[in-house]
Amino acid sequence: MSDELREMTVADITPEVVFAAMPSQLDPVKARGVNATVQFELSGDQGGTWWVRIADGQAESGQGKVESPNLVMMADARDYVKIAIGELNGVTAFMTGKLRVRGDLTLAMKMQTIFKIPKR
């Protein structure tokens, strides 16, 4: 899936594409010891609710709400796509209010290292 992301234009990459690709982008070595569920609440055009579950060096993702996530990340859908593909730094997005988090802040920081950002 990362090859597909590299070949797409930024305008064509939707949250659905990002979340479908996330499991294949997990770095199992960096994810060692992480056992968590992250809820994503994206607003605006192409917004919606997705989740990613990380356990045993693997990840799965889906659309919809989950019970008791360890972390909730909230952003505009286009801003989150930019974060996911490396066009917007996650820390910068957080510091400027484009990315809001609720829950495990340590996990929020790990998210940008345990998932590989496809080279564009």
N, C-alpha and C positions, 0 to 999 in steps of 0.2 A: 504493500500500500504506500510506502514512503516514496517509491518511484513515481506512482500515480500523483501524489501530492506535488512532487517536484515539477512535473510536467504541466500542472494546472496553473492558470493565472490566479492571482490572489482573489479577484472578483468571483471566480468560480468555486472557490473553496468555501463550503458551507459548514455550519456546526455539525451537521449529520456526517459529513466527510471526515471532519476532525475526530469525532467520537468513534466512528467506525475504525479509524486508523490507530487510535490510542493503544489498544492492546498489543499491536505489533511493534509499537514504539517503546514499550517498556524495556528498561535495562535491568535484567533480573539480578545482576550483581549489585547495582546501586539500590535496588528495591528490597534487598535482603532484610528481613525483619519487619517489613512494613505489612501490616494487616489492617486495612482501613477501607472505608467507603467514602467517596467524595461525591457530593451533589453539586451540580452546576445549574444555576438559575440565570439564563441569558434572556435579556430583554431586547426590544427593538425588532427591526426587520430580521426575519429568520430566527427569532428567539424561541425559547422553549426550555424544557427541563431535561437534563441528562444525568447519568451517574456513571462512575467508574469504581469498580471494586478491585482492590489489589490484595493478593494473598499468595503466599508460597512462591514468590518470584514470577507470578503471572497476573494478568489483568483481564478483566472483562468489562464491557460497557453496554449501556442501553439507554433508552429514552424513558422518561417518567420520573416519578418521585420514589424515594426509598425511605424506609423507617430508620430513624436515628443515625444519620450520617455522622462520621467523625469530623467532617469539614464541609462547609457550604461555601462555594465560590460564586459571586454574583458580578456580572458585567454585561455590557452591551454585546450582542452576538458578534458584531464585526470586530470589536476590540478583542474579544476572546480568540477569535480566529487569528488575528494578528499576533497575539501572544503565543498561540500554539504553533505557528509557523516561523516564529523567531523575528517577526517584524516589529514587535513591541515587547520590550523587556518587562517581565512580570513584576519585578520590584518597582520599576518606574510606574507601571500601571497602578500598583497598589498605593504608592506614595502620592500620586496625582488624583486618586479617587476613581480611576477607571475600573479598578478591580477591588471588590470588597470581599472580605472573608469573615466567616463566623465559625468558631470551633477551634480545632487544633492548628495553631499558627506554625508549629514546627513542621507539621505535615504540609502545610501550605508552602513553606520554603523548600521542602524536599521535592515537591511536584515538578519544579523546573529542572531538577537534576535526574530524577528517576525515569523521566520520559525523554527520549531523544527527540530533538527538533530536526525535522527533515532539512537537509541542505538544499537551498534553492539557488 
